[in-house]
Amino acid sequence: MPDTSAFRVQPGARMETPLCRLAQTLAGLSGWRRYATACLLGALLAGALPPFDLSPLIFLVFPGLLWLDEGSPSPWGSARLGYVFGLGFFLAGLYWIAAALFVDIAAFWWALPFALLGVPAVLAFFPAAALFATAHGSMQLHLSATARVCLFAVAWTAAEWARGHVLTGLPWNLVGYVWSGGFPGALAMLQSTAWVGIYGLSLVTVLAAALPSLLGTPSLFPVPLLRRAAPAIAAALLILVPAAAGAVRLHLLPSASTGTWLRLVQPSISEKLKWDPGAAETNLQRLIKLSAAPSNHPLAAVVWPEAAVPFLLERDDARRGAIAAVLPKDGYLITGALRANPPPGAVTQVWNSVEAVDAQGVIRARYDKAHLVPFGEYVPFSDLLPMKKITPGAIDISAGPGPRSLSLPGLPSFAAIVCYEAIFPAGIVDSEARPDWILNVTNDAWYGHSSGPYQHFAIARTRAVEQGLPLVRAANNGISGVVDATGRVLAGMDLDTVGYLDVALPPAAGATPYAVAGDWIVLAMLLLTLVPVASRFHRNAAS
């Protein structure tokens, strides 16, 4: 169990501050009160993320969690506490996953408990592992309170990285995303992802938020004010220094335009109608009508969202011709579309793709989605699981080969990503053929007016900062928009808006340190944060 002697009231010790009393109260909770508090703190952490954007909540949540953990009888007790905390966090933050099932609830009613409770129940093991590692390391090495906080920040970040990679990975709602929304000053802090990526920003954020837990340490003797305030000062510096550097980056990279104009089309078609055969032609005509509207700018391309075309374009010359008729001269339609194995012959394989059609109706480039949604686009272990995928169609989607840059005459090269591929920092850009911008096509109509679409947009926005590339996002029912290489949202359409945006493509900012080195930077940061822990280990070995 952790060495908590510094937090426990010794004979003669004084409860010097209200925080000391609060720390002791939380450490002394037991039974259902202890776990209910952990669950509540987890839910509050979700409130720090989009769409609520109450970022300061992290300075309540993480000290509270560490103070609660002071009452854990063993590392396994810490793991149980971390599990309940994680359960509250993921229930509050990912409840919207279950909304997708209501599109066809008659067929998938049985899966509702698995989506609503099962996903959080599995993901909660990662916070549990972080608290277990912290408690076990603290017990074995007899860590000081400061070293324990450092170990906790490292363990939490390592658990987030693992969550983003184990099996297919789900790096959604990482703590670093508390800076991806609309809280004042958050954009300056988000610039840190250009240097250290989202996992590095999570490490800095957790460390800064956890350091104030040291303010709850009682003392037998009077402590100088500066020393007592040191944890708060360190936490403030961990936020203010990166934010100041981010403000400088924002100043050095003002908004600009490449002169390339794009039209983003948002048809806002209900998910229940999207794949209705009787509505397919009407849906297509809505897209064509919005694309054909006059523009005050020379459009280089029209962009439609994920799986916008309800037909197989490579097998449908007539509809490709109808689309080509409304395209700008020498321009393109870049659209999400399902693609099948080439004709002739029956359809035996399907990809979720991005296809570029020129003004003559010829498909000039394509990208096949590589990171597929389990159970949404394919069923893992389909030989063993007696179920079909949630999205329409009898054939599981096939995975593409991975990131690639698409080049079209007259248009800057771009990296296409489909839907939730935007949540994977390492799966965005082909490092050997760096593009000029990122295109994200998606369909968030599955999730209605929940937190999901807002979180998804904020995550995609972060990829622009990480890579130093502008991001263009076309979503069926929103949120569509254009984000420059610093994460500024230059234009957008909110949920359920039917319309289009004519937008100028912002310029790239050049490869960022994170774009060049990736998560090796995060590894270096983790090792640096472990220095107080290693120092304690060295002293223990020497004695």
C-alpha positions in Angstrom: 0.0 0.0 0.0 1.2 3.6 -0.5 3.3 5.3 2.1 0.5 7.6 3.5 2.2 8.7 6.7 2.7 12.2 5.4 -1.1 12.5 5.0 -2.2 11.0 8.2 -2.6 13.0 11.3 0.2 12.2 13.7 -0.1 12.9 17.5 0.4 16.6 17.9 0.0 17.4 14.2 -2.1 20.4 13.2 -4.7 20.5 10.5 -3.3 23.7 9.1 -5.7 24.4 6.3 -9.2 23.5 5.1 -7.6 21.4 2.4 -5.9 19.3 5.1 -9.2 18.6 6.6 -10.8 17.8 3.3 -8.0 15.4 2.5 -8.4 13.7 5.8 -12.2 13.5 5.3 -11.9 11.9 1.9 -9.2 9.5 3.0 -11.4 8.4 5.9 -14.4 7.6 3.7 -15.3 3.9 3.5 -17.9 1.6 2.0 -20.4 3.0 -0.4 -19.6 6.6 0.4 -16.0 6.1 -0.8 -17.0 4.5 -4.1 -19.9 6.9 -4.7 -17.4 9.8 -4.3 -15.0 8.1 -6.7 -17.8 7.6 -9.2 -18.9 11.3 -8.8 -15.3 12.5 -9.3 -15.1 10.5 -12.5 -18.3 12.0 -13.8 -17.0 15.5 -13.0 -13.9 14.8 -15.1 -16.2 14.2 -18.1 -17.6 17.7 -17.4 -14.1 19.1 -18.0 -14.3 17.9 -21.6 -16.4 19.1 -24.6 -19.1 20.0 -24.9 -19.2 21.3 -21.2 -15.6 22.6 -21.3 -15.3 23.1 -17.6 -11.5 22.6 -17.7 -10.8 23.9 -14.1 -12.7 20.8 -12.8 -9.5 18.8 -13.2 -8.0 20.7 -10.2 -10.8 19.3 -8.1 -11.0 15.8 -9.6 -7.4 14.6 -9.4 -6.6 15.9 -5.9 -9.9 14.4 -4.7 -9.0 11.0 -6.3 -5.6 11.0 -4.7 -6.9 11.9 -1.3 -9.5 9.2 -1.6 -6.8 6.8 -2.5 -5.0 7.6 0.8 -7.7 5.4 2.4 -7.0 2.4 0.2 -5.8 -0.6 2.3 -3.7 -2.1 -0.5 -2.8 -1.6 -4.2 -5.8 -3.8 -5.0 -8.0 -1.4 -3.0 -6.5 1.4 -5.1 -7.4 -0.6 -8.3 -11.0 -1.0 -7.1 -11.2 2.8 -6.4 -9.7 3.5 -9.9 -12.1 1.2 -11.5 -15.2 2.9 -10.0 -13.7 6.3 -10.8 -13.2 5.1 -14.4 -16.7 3.8 -14.5 -18.1 7.1 -13.6 -15.9 8.9 -16.1 -16.7 6.7 -19.1 -20.4 6.4 -18.2 -20.7 10.2 -18.2 -18.4 10.7 -21.2 -19.4 7.9 -23.6 -23.1 7.4 -22.9 -23.8 8.6 -26.4 -22.4 5.4 -28.0 -25.7 3.7 -27.1 -27.6 6.3 -29.1 -26.5 4.6 -32.4 -28.6 1.6 -31.5 -31.8 3.5 -31.5 -31.6 3.9 -35.3 -32.7 0.3 -35.5 -33.6 -0.5 -31.9 -35.9 -3.3 -32.9 -32.9 -5.2 -34.2 -30.3 -4.1 -31.6 -32.2 -3.7 -28.3 -30.3 -6.5 -26.8 -27.0 -4.7 -27.3 -28.1 -1.6 -25.4 -26.7 -2.7 -22.0 -23.4 -3.6 -23.6 -23.1 -0.2 -25.3 -24.2 1.8 -22.3 -22.6 -0.2 -19.5 -20.3 -2.7 -21.1 -17.9 -0.2 -22.9 -17.4 1.9 -19.7 -17.0 -1.3 -17.7 -14.1 -2.5 -20.0 -12.4 0.9 -20.3 -12.5 1.4 -16.5 -9.8 -1.1 -16.2 -7.3 1.5 -17.5 -7.7 4.0 -14.6 -7.8 1.0 -12.3 -4.4 0.0 -13.7 -3.0 3.5 -13.2 -4.0 3.7 -9.5 -2.7 0.1 -8.9 0.6 1.0 -10.4 0.8 4.2 -8.4 -0.1 2.4 -5.1 2.2 -0.5 -5.7 5.2 1.7 -6.7 4.6 3.9 -3.7 4.5 1.0 -1.4 7.6 -0.8 -2.8 9.7 2.4 -3.0 8.4 4.3 0.0 7.8 7.3 -2.2 7.5 10.8 -0.9 4.2 12.5 -1.6 5.8 14.5 -4.5 7.2 11.4 -6.1 3.9 9.6 -5.8 2.2 12.4 -7.7 4.8 12.1 -10.5 4.3 8.4 -10.6 0.5 8.8 -10.8 0.8 11.2 -13.7 3.1 8.8 -15.6 0.8 5.8 -14.8 -2.3 7.7 -15.9 -0.7 8.7 -19.2 0.7 5.3 -19.9 -2.8 3.9 -19.3 -4.3 6.4 -21.7 -1.6 5.4 -24.3 -2.5 1.7 -23.8 -6.2 2.5 -24.1 -5.4 4.1 -27.5 -3.5 1.0 -28.7 -4.8 -2.2 -27.1 -6.9 -4.3 -29.4 -8.1 -1.7 -31.9 -7.7 1.1 -29.4 -10.2 3.8 -28.3 -8.3 7.0 -27.4 -11.4 9.0 -26.9 -11.7 11.6 -24.1 -8.1 11.7 -23.2 -7.4 14.2 -20.4 -5.5 16.4 -22.7 -8.7 17.1 -24.6 -9.9 19.3 -21.7 -8.0 22.1 -23.7 -9.7 21.3 -27.0 -13.0 23.1 -26.4 -14.1 26.6 -25.7 -12.8 27.4 -22.3 -11.0 30.8 -22.3 -7.3 30.4 -23.1 -7.7 26.7 -23.9 -6.5 27.1 -27.5 -3.2 28.5 -26.4 -2.7 25.4 -24.2 -3.8 23.2 -27.0 -0.8 24.4 -29.1 1.3 22.1 -26.9 0.2 19.2 -29.0 2.3 20.5 -31.8 5.3 19.8 -29.7 4.3 16.8 -27.5 1.1 15.4 -29.0 -2.1 14.7 -27.1 -0.5 12.1 -24.8 2.2 14.6 -23.8 -0.5 17.2 -23.1 -2.3 14.6 -21.0 0.8 14.1 -18.9 1.4 17.8 -18.3 -2.3 18.3 -17.5 -2.6 15.4 -15.1 0.6 16.3 -13.3 -0.5 19.9 -13.0 -3.9 18.9 -11.7 -2.6 16.4 -9.2 0.1 18.5 -7.7 -2.4 20.5 -5.6 -3.1 17.3 -3.7 0.1 18.0 -1.8 -1.6 21.0 -0.3 -3.6 18.6 1.8 -0.5 17.3 3.6 -0.5 18.1 7.3 2.6 19.1 9.1 3.9 18.9 12.7 5.8 22.1 12.3 5.1 25.5 10.8 5.9 25.6 7.1 7.1 28.8 5.3 4.4 30.2 3.1 6.5 29.8 -0.1 7.2 26.2 0.6 3.6 25.5 1.4 2.5 27.1 -1.8 5.1 25.3 -3.9 2.7 22.6 -5.3 0.3 25.3 -6.4 3.1 27.4 -7.9 4.5 24.3 -9.8 1.0 23.4 -11.1 0.4 27.0 -12.3 3.8 27.0 -14.1 3.0 23.7 -15.8 -0.1 25.4 -17.3 1.1 29.0 -17.8 4.4 28.2 -19.5 3.0 26.0 -22.2 0.0 28.4 -22.6 2.4 31.3 -23.0 4.4 29.4 -25.6 1.1 28.5 -27.3 0.1 32.2 -27.4 3.4 33.0 -29.1 2.7 30.2 -31.7 -0.8 31.6 -32.4 0.7 35.1 -32.9 3.4 33.8 -35.3 0.8 31.8 -37.3 -2.0 34.2 -38.1 -5.0 33.1 -40.1 -4.3 33.1 -43.8 -5.6 31.6 -47.1 -4.0 29.6 -49.9 -6.5 30.9 -52.4 -8.0 27.5 -52.9 -11.7 27.5 -52.4 -13.8 24.5 -51.3 -17.5 23.9 -50.8 -18.5 21.8 -47.9 -21.9 20.3 -48.2 -23.9 19.3 -45.1 -27.2 17.5 -46.2 -28.2 16.6 -42.6 -30.0 13.4 -43.7 -31.6 11.4 -40.9 -29.8 8.1 -40.2 -33.1 6.3 -40.6 -33.5 7.7 -44.1 -29.9 7.6 -45.2 -29.9 3.9 -46.3 -33.6 3.7 -47.1 -33.8 2.5 -50.7 -36.9 4.5 -51.2 -35.2 7.7 -50.2 -31.8 7.1 -51.9 -32.6 9.2 -55.0 -34.0 12.0 -53.0 -31.0 12.0 -50.7 -28.7 12.2 -53.8 -30.7 15.1 -55.3 -30.4 17.1 -52.1 -26.6 16.7 -52.3 -26.5 17.7 -55.9 -28.8 20.7 -55.4 -26.6 22.1 -52.6 -23.5 21.5 -54.7 -25.0 23.3 -57.7 -25.8 26.5 -55.9 -24.0 29.6 -57.3 -20.7 30.6 -55.6 -18.9 34.0 -55.4 -15.6 32.1 -55.5 -13.8 29.9 -57.9 -14.3 26.5 -56.4 -11.6 23.8 -56.8 -13.7 21.1 -55.2 -17.0 20.2 -53.6 -16.8 18.0 -50.5 -19.5 15.6 -49.3 -19.5 13.7 -46.0 -18.9 10.1 -45.2 -20.8 7.5 -47.2 -22.8 10.4 -48.7 -23.5 8.7 -52.0 -26.1 5.9 -51.5 -24.9 4.1 -54.7 -21.7 2.4 -55.8 -20.2 5.1 -57.9 -17.7 3.0 -59.8 -20.6 0.8 -60.9 -23.0 3.7 -61.8 -22.0 5.8 -64.8 -25.3 7.6 -65.0 -25.1 9.0 -61.5 -21.5 9.9 -61.8 -22.5 11.9 -64.9 -25.3 13.7 -63.0 -22.8 14.6 -60.3 -20.1 15.7 -62.8 -22.7 18.0 -64.4 -22.8 20.3 -61.4 -19.1 20.4 -60.6 -16.9 23.4 -61.2 -14.9 23.3 -64.5 -11.6 21.5 -63.8 -12.9 20.9 -60.3 -13.8 17.7 -58.3 -16.3 16.1 -56.0 -14.5 14.6 -53.0 -17.0 12.4 -51.3 -17.3 9.7 -48.8 -18.7 6.6 -50.5 -19.0 2.9 -50.2 -16.8 1.2 -52.7 -17.1 -2.4 -53.9 -14.8 -4.8 -55.7 -14.5 -3.8 -59.4 -17.2 -4.9 -61.8 -18.1 -7.2 -63.4 -19.3 -9.7 -61.0 -21.2 -9.7 -57.8 -20.3 -7.5 -54.8 -18.1 -9.6 -52.5 -16.0 -6.9 -50.8 -16.9 -3.4 -49.6 -14.7 -0.5 -48.4 -15.7 2.7 -46.6 -13.9 5.1 -48.9 -13.2 8.7 -50.0 -13.4 9.1 -53.8 -12.5 12.0 -56.0 -14.7 12.4 -59.1 -13.6 15.0 -61.8 -15.9 17.1 -64.0 -16.0 14.4 -66.6 -17.3 11.9 -64.1 -14.1 9.9 -63.8 -12.9 8.7 -60.4 -9.4 10.1 -60.2 -8.3 9.1 -56.6 -9.5 7.1 -53.7 -8.7 6.3 -50.1 -10.0 3.3 -48.2 -10.7 3.6 -44.5 -8.1 1.6 -42.6 -9.1 1.9 -38.9 -12.6 0.4 -38.8 -15.2 0.6 -36.0 -15.6 -2.8 -34.3 -19.2 -4.0 -34.4 -20.1 -0.9 -36.4 -18.3 -1.8 -39.6 -17.3 -5.3 -38.9 -17.8 -8.0 -36.3 -14.7 -9.2 -34.6 -14.5 -13.0 -34.2 -17.5 -13.2 -36.6 -17.2 -17.0 -36.7 -17.9 -17.1 -33.0 -20.3 -14.2 -32.4 -23.8 -14.7 -33.8 -24.5 -11.1 -34.7 -24.4 -8.7 -37.6 -22.7 -5.3 -37.7 -24.7 -2.3 -36.6 -24.4 -0.4 -39.9 -26.6 -1.5 -42.8 -25.4 -4.1 -45.3 -24.8 -7.8 -45.0 -21.0 -7.6 -45.9 -18.5 -6.5 -43.3 -16.4 -3.5 -44.4 -12.8 -4.3 -45.4 -9.9 -2.3 -44.1 -7.6 -0.2 -46.3 -3.8 -0.2 -46.2 -3.4 3.0 -44.0 -2.6 6.7 -44.3 -1.9 8.0 -47.8 -1.8 11.4 -49.5 -4.1 12.0 -52.4 -2.9 14.3 -55.2 -5.1 15.9 -57.8 -4.2 18.4 -60.5 -5.1 21.9 -59.3 -5.6 21.0 -55.7 -3.1 20.8 -52.8 -2.4 17.2 -51.8 -4.5 16.0 -48.8 -4.7 13.2 -46.3 -8.2 11.7 -46.1 -9.5 10.2 -42.9 -12.9 8.8 -42.4 -15.0 9.3 -39.3 -13.3 8.1 -36.1 -9.9 7.6 -37.7 -9.5 11.2 -36.5 -9.1 10.0 -32.9 -5.8 8.1 -33.7 -2.8 10.6 -33.7 -0.5 8.1 -35.4 -2.9 7.2 -38.2 -3.4 10.5 -39.9 -0.5 11.4 -42.2 1.8 9.4 -44.5 5.1 10.7 -43.2 6.9 9.9 -46.4 4.5 12.0 -48.5 3.4 14.8 -46.2 0.1 16.4 -47.5 -0.9 20.1 -47.4 -4.2 19.5 -45.6 -6.3 17.0 -43.8 -9.8 16.0 -45.0 -12.1 14.4 -42.4 -15.4 13.1 -43.7 -17.8 11.7 -41.1 -21.4 10.9 -40.2 -22.3 11.7 -36.7 -26.1 11.6 -37.3 -26.0 8.3 -35.3 -25.5 10.2 -32.1 -28.1 13.0 -32.3 -27.8 16.0 -30.0 -25.5 14.2 -27.6 -21.9 15.0 -26.4 -20.5 12.7 -29.1 -20.5 15.0 -32.1 -18.9 17.9 -30.1 -16.2 15.6 -28.7 -15.5 14.2 -32.1 -15.1 17.7 -33.6 -12.8 18.8 -30.8 -10.7 15.6 -31.2 -10.4 16.2 -35.0 -9.4 19.8 -34.4 -6.5 18.6 -32.2 -5.1 16.6 -35.1 -4.7 19.9 -37.1 -2.5 21.3 -34.3 -0.5 18.2 -33.8 0.4 18.0 -37.5 0.6 21.7 -38.3 -1.9 21.1 -41.1 -5.3 22.7 -41.8 -8.3 20.4 -41.4 -11.5 20.4 -43.5 -14.4 18.5 -42.0 -17.6 17.5 -43.8 -20.2 15.8 -41.6 -23.6 14.6 -42.7 -25.5 16.5 -40.0 -22.6 18.5 -38.4 -20.3 19.6 -37.1 -18.7 20.6 -40.4 -16.0 23.2 -40.6 -12.6 24.4 -41.4 -9.8 24.5 -38.8 -6.4 26.1 -39.5 -3.0 24.7 -38.5 -3.3 26.2 -35.1 -6.7 24.9 -34.3 -8.6 28.1 -35.0 -12.1 27.3 -36.2 -12.5 29.6 -39.2 -16.0 28.5 -40.3 -18.5 25.9 -39.4 -22.1 24.5 -39.5 -23.7 23.2 -36.4 -25.8 20.1 -35.9 -28.8 19.5 -38.1 -28.0 22.5 -40.3 -28.8 21.8 -44.0 -26.6 23.9 -46.2 -23.1 24.5 -47.5 -20.0 26.5 -46.8 -17.7 28.0 -49.3 -14.3 28.2 -47.5 -10.8 29.2 -48.4 -8.2 26.5 -47.5 -5.7 27.8 -44.9 -2.0 27.1 -45.4 0.0 24.4 -43.8 2.4 25.5 -41.0 5.2 23.0 -41.6 5.9 19.8 -39.9 5.6 20.1 -36.1 8.1 18.4 -33.7 5.3 15.8 -32.9 4.7 15.2 -36.6 8.4 14.3 -37.0 9.1 12.4 -33.8 5.7 11.2 -32.7 5.3 9.4 -29.4 9.0 9.1 -28.8 8.6 12.6 -27.4 6.0 11.3 -25.0 8.3 8.5 -23.9 11.0 11.0 -23.1 8.6 13.1 -21.1 7.4 10.0 -19.1 11.0 9.1 -18.3 11.8 12.7 -17.2 8.7 12.8 -15.0 9.9 9.6 -13.3 13.2 11.2 -12.1 11.8 11.8 -8.6 10.7 8.1 -8.5 14.1 6.9 -9.8 15.9 9.1 -7.3 14.0 7.4 -4.5 14.8 4.0 -6.0 18.5 4.9 -6.1 18.5 6.0 -2.4 16.7 2.8 -1.4 19.3 0.7 -3.3 22.2 2.6 -1.8 20.8 2.1 1.7 
